[in-house]
Amino acid sequence: MAERSLHGGDPSVLRRLNSAATLRELRDGGESTLSGLASRVGLSRPTTEGVLGELIGRGLVAEVAPRPGSALGRPARRYRFRAEAGHALGIAVDAHRVRLLVTDLTGEAAGGHRAGLDPHARPDARIAAVRAAVKECLAAAGVGRASLRAVAAGTPGVVGPDGTVTRCAAVPGWEGVGLGRELGRSFACPVLVENDANLAAMAERWRGAARAADDVVCVYAGLHTGAGALIGGRLHRGRWGAAGEIGMLPELGLRDTTAVLLTGGGPGPAASGAALAGLASAGPALDDAERVLAAAGRRDPAALEAVERLAARMSRGVAAMALALDPEMIVVGGPLAGAGAPLVGALRRHVLPLCLSPVRIEASELGDEAVGLGAVRLALDRIDEDLFRVDRAPGAAEPSEAGATESAER
């Protein structure tokens, strides 16, 4: 197909088109014989054989050894995409913890790691702790740093196009940190930074509750509640990365959601009972909030009252997103969406009467892995841009990409 449609065109572009089409077919369609691959891609056998030789030379394709006793005579040569030819790393970092996931080029997990962070640490100390966690994760997975083809990190707050956290209320001292630049010093591959709710939305469509939906809002409920949106299956960031940050408006009830759950938004506990006793005095800690939600899942009356009150408050912001974007689905994720999802059921009761269309409201299927998975998906998308691009030769450096300028052990 590529061979026929560009006949007589620039031979170098034609070769790259043929290479990209062949590689994509092997990755998405599984291993194949030479003849089968030529037929599927729409190329001649000689052209396909030449393309495979080039891809084998780049380390992206391998010939599959014949299976013993599989056929009489000489078996047809078979080829496969080498998923192990590189890796993607996803990082989810917030005030309290960092979670990491490393995968091969098809998104299959190769390893993972999580570590606690001091919520009061200075930004440089938090970044150093993230670097240490990356080193430990890669060592445990047996993945060399040079094998990473892209890294993506998710963080609370508004993230600018250059990877700077421009606004952030959830992580002390995080506002103004050039997270992309700081992490980029540790890697010789592209490093991307994105808002956590945006990445959660990507993860839900990739492997979660929104796999069959193109228009999705992901409400990421934590210390504060943010939202990410997919429109036509693509992440909608807005011009400066602030799309979905309607929680900045206090009238919409998405700020200080953990504190509201624990205290009702007032100076003391909103309800008595075993589920809430003593929690408000400890401050708006996520661990405390998760215990309240777990109690609500056990039908504790005081905890159920707290969840119902929080859902009523949040419903204005969630409905505002639904009315603005008219999505097919709203996925509720984040730390406050677990423990049997009592918050999700309460949001259905409060949000649906405010909507003009029959939007579905579903609980996340990914738990606290959503942001890390979304970061991996973002990194894999960046890798795909390199693997399948046709406007430059494979391996040519992007002028705008900053390589590692310090030791890879940082």
Secondary structure by P-SEA (a helix, b strand, c coil): ccccccccccaaaaaaaaaaaaaaaaaccccccaaaaaaaacccaaaaaaaaaaaaaaccbbbbccccccccccccbbbbbcccccbbbbbbbcccbbbbbbbcccccccccccccccccccaaaaaaaaaaaaaaaaaaaccccccccbbbbbbccccccccccccccccccccccaaaaaaaaacccbbbbbcaaaaaaaaaaaccccccccbbbbbbcccbbbbbbbcccccccccccccccccccccccccaaaaaaacccccccccccccccccccccccaaaaaaaaaaaaaccaaaaaaaaaaaaaaaaaaaaaaaaccccbbbbbcccccccaaaaaaaaaccccccccbbbbbccccccaaaaaaaaaaaaaaaaaaaccccccccccccccccccccccc
